[in-house]
């Protein structure tokens, strides 16, 4: 049985005070196992980004526990959270956020170099990931020379560069046409399953969400399964 890589237990997150307090998550529970892709579909403002930020240790909940690969983070220092995030979590955003002055290979190699890999090792893995995602021949091009779909596939390769145990994606196909969205989602799914990562993907695209292993939503502060 696959190990649970991401677990939220009784997580609370609210904003504001008094009458203006907004409860986003209330005793929310979620588990995602290695190799599993979970899509989250909810209206704008329901808390999808908050859920991703908490899962990625970018925000702390007011109560509850967030476990990454079995490690509880409630009492962890900011330094500890940063190291755990850097070593175990990969992010894919709606906007690719590639560094414009660097090539595709250099963009994918950068997080590996920060993690201590040699230039040769980093570049070899970068080329492998870009090949796997169908953009190997574009490795020496800068982002401005790539199409939107190519840029996003490079961003996925960068997120996967350090073999994360958890992959979080916030509307990763939001800026792409339907055909390109399919290609990018396929590439992301393939990478997640091959690397055995747990993936939580926020999307408004119901057709893509249906291809996930499970679909959940946020309702009354709880994370609940839904059928599309």
Secondary structure per residue as TSV (DSSP state, phi and psi in degrees):
chain	resnum	aa	ss	phi	psi
A	1	X	-	360.0	138.6
A	2	X	-	-67.0	145.7
A	3	X	-	-78.6	145.0
A	4	X	E	-73.3	121.8
A	5	X	E	-98.6	-25.9
A	6	X	E	-134.4	127.7
A	7	X	E	-141.2	126.1
A	8	X	E	-111.6	128.2
A	9	X	E	-127.2	116.7
A	10	X	E	51.3	47.4
A	11	X	E	-82.8	131.0
A	12	X	E	-116.5	136.2
A	13	X	E	-147.1	120.7
A	14	X	E	-132.3	162.4
A	15	X	E	-129.4	147.8
A	16	X	S	83.5	-176.3
A	17	X	-	-139.4	159.2
A	18	X	G	55.4	-132.7
A	19	X	G	-66.9	-20.4
A	20	X	G	-94.8	7.3
A	21	X	-	-69.1	132.5
A	22	X	E	-112.3	118.4
A	23	X	E	-89.9	112.9
A	24	X	E	-92.2	-50.7
A	25	X	E	-123.4	133.3
A	26	X	E	-135.0	107.6
A	27	X	E	55.2	42.9
A	28	X	E	-80.5	135.2
A	29	X	E	-121.0	141.9
A	30	X	E	-160.9	137.2
A	31	X	E	-129.6	139.9
A	32	X	E	-132.5	125.7
A	33	X	E	-91.3	162.7
A	34	X	T	-59.8	134.6
A	35	X	T	81.9	0.5
A	36	X	-	-101.7	138.6
A	37	X	E	-114.3	116.2
A	38	X	E	-112.9	126.4
A	39	X	E	-97.6	139.7
A	40	X	E	-114.7	122.0
A	41	X	-	-121.2	122.0
A	42	X	-	-159.7	156.5
A	43	X	-	-61.9	157.4
A	44	X	T	-57.1	136.1
A	45	X	T	88.3	-2.9
A	46	X	S	-77.4	-20.0
A	47	X	S	120.1	15.9
A	48	X	H	-60.9	-46.1
A	49	X	H	-66.7	-38.5
A	50	X	H	-59.9	-44.4
A	51	X	H	-60.1	-43.7
A	52	X	H	-66.1	-41.3
A	53	X	H	-64.0	-40.2
A	54	X	H	-68.3	-42.5
A	55	X	H	-63.6	-31.6
A	56	X	T	-93.4	9.7
A	57	X	T	63.7	25.2
A	58	X	S	-89.1	-21.2
A	59	X	S	-131.6	150.3
A	60	X	-	-99.0	138.7
A	61	X	-	-74.7	157.9
A	62	X	S	-73.4	-26.2
A	63	X	E	-154.6	162.0
A	64	X	E	98.6	178.3
A	65	X	E	-126.8	140.1
A	66	X	E	-118.2	120.1
A	67	X	E	-110.2	132.1
A	68	X	E	-116.0	121.3
A	69	X	T	43.4	46.2
A	70	X	T	81.8	0.2
A	71	X	E	-99.0	118.6
A	72	X	E	-72.7	142.5
A	73	X	-	-117.2	-1.2
A	74	X	T	-56.7	-47.8
A	75	X	T	-94.8	11.3
A	76	X	-	-79.1	142.6
A	77	X	-	-68.7	164.2
A	78	X	H	-61.9	-37.4
A	79	X	H	-61.8	-44.6
A	80	X	H	-63.4	-41.4
A	81	X	H	-64.3	-40.6
A	82	X	H	-63.1	-44.2
A	83	X	H	-65.8	-42.9
A	84	X	H	-63.7	-41.7
A	85	X	H	-62.9	-45.1
A	86	X	H	-65.7	-35.2
A	87	X	H	-89.9	-17.3
A	88	X	H	-129.6	-8.2
A	89	X	E	-123.7	135.2
A	90	X	E	-117.9	144.2
A	91	X	E	-120.6	140.5
A	92	X	E	-128.1	123.9
A	93	X	-	-105.8	169.7
A	94	X	S	-62.8	-39.1
A	95	X	S	-101.4	134.4
A	96	X	-	-63.8	-29.5
A	97	X	-	56.4	31.7
A	98	X	-	-73.8	150.0
A	99	X	-	-79.0	118.6
A	100	X	T	-65.7	-25.6
A	101	X	T	-85.2	-5.2
A	102	X	S	-111.5	153.3
A	103	X	B	-73.7	172.4
A	104	X	H	-58.6	-47.3
A	105	X	H	-60.0	-43.8
A	106	X	H	-64.4	-38.4
A	107	X	H	-62.3	-40.6
A	108	X	H	-76.1	-30.8
A	109	X	H	-74.0	-28.2
A	110	X	H	-56.2	-50.1
A	111	X	H	-63.8	-27.1
A	112	X	H	-71.4	-39.2
A	113	X	H	-64.6	-40.3
A	114	X	H	-61.7	-34.4
A	115	X	T	-80.1	-5.6
A	116	X	T	108.0	2.8
A	117	X	-	-71.5	153.2
A	118	X	-	-73.9	160.8
A	119	X	H	-58.1	-42.9
A	120	X	H	-63.0	-47.5
A	121	X	H	-61.6	-44.7
A	122	X	H	-62.4	-45.6
A	123	X	H	-66.4	-36.7
A	124	X	H	-64.3	-45.2
A	125	X	H	-66.6	-38.6
A	126	X	H	-60.3	-46.0
A	127	X	H	-62.4	-40.1
A	128	X	H	-62.0	-46.3
A	129	X	H	-65.2	-42.2
A	130	X	H	-65.0	-38.1
A	131	X	H	-62.8	-46.0
A	132	X	H	-58.7	-34.7
A	133	X	T	-92.2	6.3
A	134	X	T	79.7	18.5
A	135	X	-	-127.8	26.0
A	136	X	G	-59.0	-35.1
A	137	X	G	-76.1	-5.3
A	138	X	G	-105.8	11.9
A	139	X	T	-59.7	-31.1
A	140	X	T	-98.0	12.6
A	141	X	S	-95.6	147.8
A	142	X	B	-84.2	160.8
A	143	X	G	-51.6	-39.4
A	144	X	G	-64.5	-18.5
A	145	X	G	-94.4	3.8
A	146	X	S	-110.1	152.0
A	147	X	-	-73.3	169.1
A	148	X	H	-58.4	-43.0
A	149	X	H	-66.4	-38.3
A	150	X	H	-66.4	-42.5
A	151	X	H	-58.9	-42.5
A	152	X	H	-70.0	-33.7
A	153	X	H	-68.9	-35.0
A	154	X	H	-64.9	-39.8
A	155	X	H	-63.5	-36.9
A	156	X	H	-65.5	-43.0
A	157	X	H	-59.5	-41.9
A	158	X	H	-63.2	-42.1
A	159	X	H	-63.4	-30.7
A	160	X	H	-92.0	-1.9
A	161	X	T	-57.9	-39.3
A	162	X	T	-99.0	24.8
A	163	X	-	51.2	58.5
A	164	X	-	-66.4	151.1
A	165	X	S	-84.4	-22.0
A	166	X	E	-130.1	131.8
A	167	X	E	-118.8	126.8
A	168	X	E	-116.8	130.8
A	169	X	E	-132.2	127.9
A	170	X	E	-109.7	102.3
A	171	X	S	48.9	55.5
A	172	X	T	-65.8	-17.1
A	173	X	T	-115.1	14.2
A	174	X	T	-60.4	-27.8
A	175	X	T	-102.6	10.9
A	176	X	S	-112.1	153.9
A	177	X	-	-71.5	163.9
A	178	X	H	-56.2	-43.3
A	179	X	H	-65.1	-43.2
A	180	X	H	-69.1	-36.1
A	181	X	H	-57.7	-43.3
A	182	X	H	-59.9	-45.2
A	183	X	H	-62.2	-45.4
A	184	X	H	-66.8	-42.3
A	185	X	H	-64.7	-40.8
A	186	X	H	-60.0	-43.9
A	187	X	H	-63.4	-43.0
A	188	X	H	-64.9	-44.3
A	189	X	H	-61.7	-44.0
A	190	X	H	-60.2	-44.7
A	191	X	H	-65.4	-42.8
A	192	X	H	-61.1	-45.5
A	193	X	H	-71.3	-39.5
A	194	X	H	-67.7	-35.4
A	195	X	H	-91.9	-5.9
A	196	X	T	68.7	27.6
A	197	X	-	-83.8	157.6
A	198	X	E	-93.5	131.7
A	199	X	E	-124.7	134.9
A	200	X	E	-122.9	116.6
A	201	X	E	-122.5	119.8
A	202	X	E	-88.1	130.5
A	203	X	-	-153.4	149.7
A	204	X	S	-94.4	-7.4
A	205	X	-	-85.8	101.8
A	206	X	H	-66.4	-33.6
A	207	X	H	-62.9	-40.9
A	208	X	H	-72.3	-41.2
A	209	X	H	-58.9	-35.2
A	210	X	T	-62.5	-20.9
A	211	X	T	-86.6	-3.6
A	212	X	S	-76.3	166.6
A	213	X	S	-69.9	-35.4
A	214	X	E	-145.0	155.5
A	215	X	E	-124.8	133.1
A	216	X	E	-127.8	164.5
A	217	X	E	-136.9	172.5
A	218	X	E	-110.8	120.0
A	219	X	E	-137.9	122.8
A	220	X	T	53.3	37.8
A	221	X	T	82.1	-2.6
A	222	X	E	-107.4	152.7
A	223	X	E	-95.4	117.9
A	224	X	E	-127.2	145.9
A	225	X	E	-71.1	146.8
A	226	X	-	-137.7	159.3
A	227	X	-	-107.9	131.5
A	228	X	-	-99.0	360.0
